Amino acid sequence: MLKQLLLLMLMGGWFPSMAQDTDKRVAYIQKTGILIQDMEPSNEDFTDLLPLKSILKDTEIIGLGEQTHYDGSTFQAKTRLIKFLHQELGYSVIAFEGGFYDCYKAWQETQNGKPALDAARKAIYPFWISAETEELFRYIDRQKNTDHPLLMAGIDCKFSGVNSAESLSHDFQEYLESIQAEALKDSLQWVKFDVSLRKAIKISDYHTKLSTQDTLLLHKAFSGILQEITTRVSQGTGSPQDLFWQQFCRNALVEVTRKFSSGQERDRQMAQNLNFLQGELYKSHKTIVWAASSHLTYGGENIDSEFYRRNLRLGDYLKNTYADRYYNIGFTGYEGKIGKLLFFPLIKVKKHKKNSIEYALGQTQQPFLFLDLNRQDLPDWMQAQLIARPFGYRELGMNLPKVMDGLFYTRKIFERQALRTAPGKK
């Protein structure tokens, strides 16, 4: 009886304290959070987003994350944000977590008259072709012949699209013929190279490793070609095409060997590809990166996860290179579900721990909010360890301001919707 009485007394003191903490958190969010009116992709009245201009004015790279690759609510929000960044802050490149070659090819085809949506279907992963992103590709079409187009690019070393399977071998050979590359002089060896390359493309998205024989053959060939192109570039005779294929060879060398390593070479290479876009191919352009939040984050030592503590992510490399010029926006939500798809489990979000950022955000009853985590007046609770769900909607303890720069909140989460009709069909 005494134990029960003591427990009740303790709980009586604890609950008011928790309620007071929640009230303080909600009050801070309501005071400093940016209230977003809606995230309908077609809405180009950016009055509600204008406060972001002063926050992002000195940035050069903005990461737009996503909790999963099937999050329709986040896709919708990102599409409107991209249009805002393009129109109001001068951003002009949208770089996907997609194949370096695949997306380059897609942009070439878009420039040559192919609808951007059709071009993207052959370049990026199919989950990004959805009802929520359709307006993004329509927008790219509307802008492509203006003096401020929105260019498509890819930063992944993987062969992510149909373009790699259908066009890469031909385009690569055509380029090598134009520079009279040594690699083409032994026709039998080139045939072997082509066969091995097609194998690498086929298994790029799987855990399957290339055979040792294929790996060695490709590594030797790409190393030789890279050296030859690098010589051209260093002699001052290099063109933008030379620069692109030079970087492609660097990607290919990582891709054909990365499965033999326990390291995170893919994230390192994605960072190098972004450096290449910023410093070589698209100098003076500002870039939006569309990728998983798990890649765009940084400061993994501030996340209660062995994986993030042990592995540098794309965001770590970007912060190291660009510092405050890189701004990483994470996303989270309060309630809804995303069904089981492929190897992704059923995600159902409806309950939150009281020491979570989602719980505090939910108490505001607002549909959309943006929190700038770089503010100078962040309260102690925001700088302490909090529960949050930006990575796969799993609850993880983290110090939010040390792993991302901004947090975009959508109260409702929902699954991305596939486009009902293919291009050109009724």
Buried (B, 14 or more C-beta within 10 A) or exposed (E): EEEEEEEEEEEEEEEEEEEEBBEEBBEBBBEBBBEBEEBEBEBEEBEBBEBBEEBBEEBBBBBBBBBBBBBBBBBBBBBBBBBBBBBBBEBBBBBBBBBBBBBBBBBBBBBEEBBBBBBBBBBBBEBBBBBBBBBBBBBBBEBBEEEEBBBBBBBBBBBBBBBBBEBBBEBBBEBBEEBEBEBBEEEEBBEBBBEBBBBBBBEBEEEEBBEEEBBBBBBEBBEBBBEBBBEBBEEEEBEEEBBBBBBBBBBBBBBBBBBEEEEBBBBBBBBBBBBBBBEBBBEEBBBBBBBBBBBBBBBBEBBEBEEBEEBBBBBBBBBEBBEEBBBBBBBBBBBBBBEEBEEBEEBEBEEBEEBBBBBBBBBBEBBBBBBBBEEEEBEEBBEEBBBBBBBBBEBBBBBBBBBBBBBBBBBEBBBBEEBEEEEEEE
